[in-house]
Amino acid sequence: MKIYTIEHEESNYDAYLGHVIVANDKKEVREIAKKSSADEGKEVWDKAKITTEGEYTGKKKEPFTMLSDFSAG
């Protein structure tokens, strides 16, 4: 698996602005981000920027969200 960041440019309160996600591919990253969406809505993640950061060398075998950026209002 790889470590990815996913971020969008739309600014909201009570919304996720980005995540660090460990997954098998970019499609899976988008699916995970959509599942945890808040007031930003699921569709924002369809056009969010995804960057591959590197290889995941940890012990977990299933994809997961490692870190999230949340704007509380």
C-alpha positions in Angstrom: 0.0 0.0 0.0 1.0 3.6 -0.4 0.5 6.8 1.6 -1.5 9.5 -0.2 -2.7 13.0 0.6 -6.0 14.2 -0.7 -6.9 17.9 -0.5 -9.6 20.2 -2.0 -9.7 24.0 -2.4 -13.2 24.7 -1.2 -13.3 26.4 2.2 -16.1 25.5 4.7 -16.8 25.2 8.4 -17.5 21.8 9.9 -15.8 20.2 6.9 -12.8 18.1 6.1 -10.2 20.0 4.1 -7.9 17.0 3.5 -6.7 13.6 4.7 -3.6 11.4 4.8 -4.8 8.0 3.7 -3.1 4.7 3.3 -4.6 2.8 0.4 -3.9 0.6 -2.6 -4.7 3.2 -5.3 -6.2 6.6 -5.9 -9.7 5.3 -6.5 -9.7 3.8 -3.0 -8.4 7.1 -1.6 -11.4 9.0 -3.0 -13.8 6.3 -1.7 -12.4 6.6 1.8 -12.6 10.4 1.8 -16.2 10.3 0.6 -17.2 7.9 3.4 -15.9 10.4 6.1 -17.3 13.6 4.4 -19.0 16.2 6.5 -20.5 19.6 5.4 -18.2 19.7 2.4 -20.2 16.9 0.8 -19.1 13.8 -1.0 -18.8 15.4 -4.5 -15.9 17.7 -3.5 -13.6 14.6 -3.2 -14.2 13.7 -6.9 -12.0 16.6 -8.0 -9.7 16.8 -5.0 -6.0 16.7 -5.6 -4.3 13.4 -4.7 -0.5 13.2 -4.2 1.4 9.9 -3.7 3.7 10.5 -0.7 5.5 7.1 -0.5 5.3 3.5 0.5 3.5 2.4 3.7 5.7 0.1 5.7 3.5 -0.4 8.8 1.8 -3.5 9.9 -1.8 -2.7 9.0 -3.1 -4.7 6.0 -6.4 -2.8 5.4 -6.7 0.8 4.0 -7.2 3.5 6.6 -7.2 7.2 7.3 -4.0 8.2 9.1 -4.6 11.9 9.6 -7.4 14.4 8.8 -7.6 18.2 8.6 -11.0 19.4 9.9 -12.2 23.0 10.0 -14.7 23.3 12.9 -17.0 26.3 13.0 
